[in-house]
């Protein structure tokens, strides 16, 4: 239980009043369920820019000219005014950054696709009105943030960063206030013990839905509830907060998808599905990126296959958000107890060999362990002596796994554009994550995509073609059944079946740089929809890093 019995009735009444107010102004038309047609693009609002045009308008133009037949969903990373962390220290949730555009630009893009908005609800900027009001004694923001005595033993608190957990601020009367800052001194953690904070966050979510958001990405929810003497991660109260959010959002508009972002070990991550009806509709499949990288670097599917076999969902209203790359690095915490220490070390070495970086977190004993690999996924799985063709084939194979897994696939814009490690960006910002957050001029993107000899054009064309085929096959229903097959350690193979029809596809990816052979039985005979060729029962061969999607004749 989040709050004492004597305040529950008041909190419930206030949520009902908030819902009543927003139901009157939130559009209830054109409700859509997720299907095999849905693929998500992840991008910052200003990843692509052009002179004298608001970046959000440029993104909309890029979507219309290149992406409308490929992506139905677009995740615009935080677009609010911010003070640090590339948008994740929000100053004002009710404004769009002036250098990006305005709400009209968000609404315009939302008219052509469904938008996922970030809801950074664990913390806000130290420059926000909420935090400034708290420091100056504004009663509206009293107890809005988590204060803690620096003498308190916080040694067991789970840390995603190496920065101090508490930050000292001085309030309007000159008093020292020690505030819980999980991510940085500029990001003050909200205090959900105060019901006013929950109500304020719900109103932010409702406002985003009013502005066209149809997916809400709840950022860093692992850390929402703080309790000294515990690890303050994935607390039962945190799950209770997600349940309140899910219920309220469902009441506001039934097709809005609540997505939790919890970069933690897999078993903790999937707990945010709840019972399948009361927490997240969708959970980031955080173990997938390091497992795909491990499989391709080593040409060995065993860990990926063993892990995928135990995937399960608690109900038909939930699914995974599958990805290999995002604006953050490739987290290695999610594969704790899946990959061994030596396996993780090989990933670290692969990132370093690719001139990537490695970020660490501080353990309770003071030791630092790898937290994430800061490297483009393309560079992480590539080799120095790769030809362009080999590089493209291996990378497309990695994305074929993302596109084949049960759930909704997501492609990061830097992956789509074949971006390499941005070391100049790291030098400029001092942030390791800048290595995968390049900005591009629109004219340069056009030139690159129109050049048939460029790496970007080859990757973009291959992924666009694969996605177009995927969107036509009902077997890729995100809520459909799946079966992980054993065709040998050199391949990853998964069968997909629609929840709405008898359609069945077997997806096979060669993880090696060698031609391989394996035997197909009668249940695998059919048509490879990627190559548009028949696959008969018996022996079959696959070229290095080849992908087959076999629409099976025998659907049993």
PyMOL commands that set and color helices and strands:
alter all, ss='L'
color gray80, all
select helices_A, chain A and resi 5-23+55-67+85-87+103-110+129-136+139-141+195-210+221-223+236-252+266-273+287-298+302-309+333-335+341-353+377-381+388-404+413-416+423-429+432-436+442-450+455-470+474-476+522-524
alter helices_A, ss='H'
color red, helices_A
select strands_A, chain A and resi 39-43+48-49+73-76+81-82+90-92+114-119+123-125+166-170+176-180+187-189+213-218+257-260+282-284+319-322+330-331+357-362+368-374+408-412+440-441+481-485+491-497+504-510+516-520+526-528+533-535+538-542+547-552
alter strands_A, ss='S'
color yellow, strands_A
deselect
rebuild
show_as cartoon
